[in-house]
Amino acid sequence: MRSRLTGAERGIAVRRAVAGDAKRLTALVRGARAYEGPYAPMVAGYRVGPDYIETHEVHIAVGADGRRLGFYSLVLDPPELDLMFVADDAQGLGIGRLLVAHMQDRAREAGLDAVPVIAHPPAEGFYRSVGARRTGTRAASPPAVMWDRPELLIPVV
């Protein structure tokens, strides 16, 4: 059974990403089991570059041991939760919820009342569990994305 401790109680902190985090965040994206099989081509060559980190609100959940457990990227103009990944072995520990709550705080500070996300289909249930509501479907756009994706709106509460 998983612990019900909050992120802070486990020694997990969320901090702004820096350019030096780029390689580890790229590895987290490319190694995600959620993107195996038919989804693999979407992340095979994906790169979270230092320029991306410096341009957008990229924040990382870091364990007490310094390990990067997950991250998100909030694009402010136009608003969108562009990326959100949690390390496979850290899923189910509340890291995703911690990151969403942090993202909502940052969005509120930026004057937003909701944040759209075009989700990876298997992640829709997670987003709905944190209060997102489905607003539509983004059609596949081959060759980059070969499947339809749910469009959701995460309220900033």
N, C-alpha and C positions, 0 to 999 in steps of 0.2 A: 504494500500500500504506500502511495506517495505521501510525503509530508504536506501538511496544510500551512506551513510557515510562509509568511510573505517574503518577497524578494529581499527586502531590507533585513529581515530576521535571519535570512540565510547568508547574509553578507554580500548580496548582489546589489550593485550600483549601476545606474544608467548615466553615461557620460557622452559628451559630444565626440564624434569620431574625428580623427585627424588623418592627414594624408598617409602617415605611416601605418594606418590600419587597413589600407586598401587591399593588400595581398591576402590578409586573413579573411576579410569580408568576401572577397572574390572566391576564396576556397570554400567558405561556408555556403555560398550560392551554388557553386558547381557541384558540391558534394551532397546536396540535399536529396534524400531518398524520395521526397515528394515529386522530384523531377526525373525519376527513373522511367524506363520504358518509353512510351510514346511521347512523354514530355521532355525527354533528355535533350533533343536538339535545341530547345529554347534556351537552355543555360550552358550548353557545351562551350561556347566561346564567350560567354558573358563575362564582363569585367566591371568591377566597382573601382573606378579610377580615382586618384587623388583629386583631380579636377572636379569630379562629381561630388566627392565628399566636401570639398571647399565651397561648392555652389549651393548645395541643398542642406536641409536639416537632417543630418544623418547622426543617429544616436545608437550607442551600443550598450547592451546589458553585459556587465563584466562581473565574473565571480570573484570571490575573496582571493582566489589564487591567480587572478589576472586573466583568466581564460575568457575569451569572447564567446558568450552564450547565445547571442542573437543580436539583431539590429533592425532598425527601420529607417526609412527615408521619407520625409515629408517634404513634398514640393509645394511651395506656397503660391506660385503664380503660373498657371492656374492650380488651385489646390488639388492635391491628390496624395494618397498614401501610395508611393511608387514602389517601394520594396519593403518586405518584412519577412525575415527568416529567423528561425530558431534552430540551433544545432540539433541534429537528430537525437542525440543522447540527453538533451536538456528539455525535450518536449514532455509536456504533462506536469512540469514543475511550476507552472505559473509565469514563466518568462514572457510568453506571448501577451498575457493579460497585463503584466507589468509594462511592457513596451507600448501597448495600446493606451494604457492610462497616461503614460508619459507623453505620447504623441498627442493625446487629447489636451493635455496641459499646454503643450507648445502651440497647438492650433488655437486654443482659446486666447493665449497671449498674442497671437498674430491676428486676432479679431474674427476668427472663423467660428461658425456655429455647427458645421458639419464638414466631414472630409470624405470625398469619394474614393473608392478603391475598385479597380478592375482586378478581380481575384483569380488566382489559380483555382480551377474548379474544385479540387479536393479541400481547399481552405475555406470554402464558403461556410461550412458549418461552424468553424471557429469564429469567423467574423460575425455571424449571426448570434453566437453565444455571448459576444461582448456588446451586443446591442445594435449591430448594423442591420439595415433593412435593404432588401433587394429592390433595385429600381429599374433593372432591365438586364439585357444581355448584349455583350459586345461580340459581334460576329467574328469568326475566324478570319485571319488576314494572312493567307499563305504567301510566301513560304516561311515567314517569321513565326507565326502562330497558327497552328493547324486545327485548333478547336475553339468553340465558342466559350466565352468566359462570363461569369456573373458580374454585373455591375452592382455595387452596394454603396450605401451611404452610412458612415459611422457618425453618430451624433457626438457633438462636443458638449459634454455635460459637466 
